[in-house]
Amino acid sequence: MNAPAITIVLIAALFLISINDAYVLKQSSNTPLEIQMYEYLQVVKQENLISQRRKQLEKKLLQRVNEKSTSNDNDDDDDDFGRLLVRRKVVGLGDNPFK
């Protein structure tokens, strides 16, 4: 009667040891996976922020281009145009340079 009890105790001990080892292995295998997931989420977030910043800069650039194209539509009364006209006449590149 002593042998079957010892056998049952040994089987139970081996069973508990294998369960404990499996639990430790599961925890250690989840840790690198969690680290990989965290790093992946950081990369995705960084790419998303870069994409948003790029879109903002493109939008600002388009606004500046639109502002420049609409503000200088053949405006002869503009100060820059007047200065350019005077400068060209002084240098001799005006309408009649030999005048």
C-alpha positions in Angstrom: 0.0 0.0 0.0 3.0 2.2 0.5 4.2 1.9 -3.1 1.0 3.2 -4.8 0.9 6.2 -2.4 4.5 7.0 -3.2 3.8 6.7 -6.9 0.8 9.0 -6.7 2.8 11.6 -4.7 5.6 11.4 -7.3 3.2 11.8 -10.2 1.5 14.7 -8.5 4.8 16.4 -7.8 5.9 16.0 -11.4 2.6 17.4 -12.5 2.9 20.4 -10.3 6.5 21.0 -11.4 5.5 20.8 -15.0 2.6 23.2 -14.5 4.9 25.7 -12.7 7.6 25.5 -15.4 4.9 26.0 -18.1 3.6 29.1 -16.2 7.1 30.6 -15.9 7.8 29.8 -19.6 4.6 31.5 -20.6 5.4 34.6 -18.6 8.9 34.9 -20.0 7.7 34.4 -23.6 5.0 37.1 -23.2 7.5 39.7 -22.0 9.5 39.9 -25.3 6.2 39.9 -27.1 5.0 42.8 -25.0 8.2 44.6 -25.6 7.9 44.1 -29.4 4.3 45.3 -29.3 5.3 48.4 -27.4 8.1 49.2 -29.8 5.8 48.6 -32.7 3.2 51.0 -31.3 5.9 53.6 -30.7 7.1 53.3 -34.3 3.5 53.6 -35.6 2.8 56.6 -33.4 6.0 58.3 -34.6 5.1 57.6 -38.2 1.7 59.0 -37.7 3.1 62.1 -36.1 5.5 62.6 -39.0 2.7 62.1 -41.5 0.5 64.6 -39.7 3.4 67.1 -39.6 4.1 66.6 -43.3 0.5 67.2 -44.1 0.5 70.4 -42.1 3.6 71.7 -43.8 2.2 70.8 -47.3 -1.0 72.7 -46.4 1.0 75.8 -45.2 3.0 75.7 -48.4 -0.1 75.5 -50.6 -1.6 78.4 -48.6 1.6 80.5 -49.1 1.7 79.7 -52.8 -2.0 80.6 -53.2 -1.5 83.9 -51.3 1.5 84.8 -53.5 -0.3 83.9 -56.7 -3.4 85.9 -55.8 -1.6 89.0 -54.4 0.6 89.8 -57.4 -1.8 89.4 -60.3 -0.4 92.2 -62.6 -0.8 94.9 -60.0 1.0 97.9 -61.6 0.4 100.0 -58.5 2.4 97.7 -56.3 5.4 99.3 -54.6 7.7 96.5 -55.8 6.7 97.1 -59.4 7.2 100.8 -59.1 10.7 100.4 -57.6 11.6 97.9 -60.4 10.4 100.3 -63.0 12.4 103.2 -61.6 15.5 100.9 -61.3 15.2 99.8 -64.9 14.9 103.3 -66.1 17.9 104.5 -64.1 20.0 101.6 -65.4 18.9 102.1 -68.9 16.7 99.1 -69.4 13.4 101.0 -69.5 11.0 101.4 -72.4 13.4 103.6 -74.3 17.0 103.2 -73.0 18.5 105.6 -75.5 16.3 108.5 -74.5 
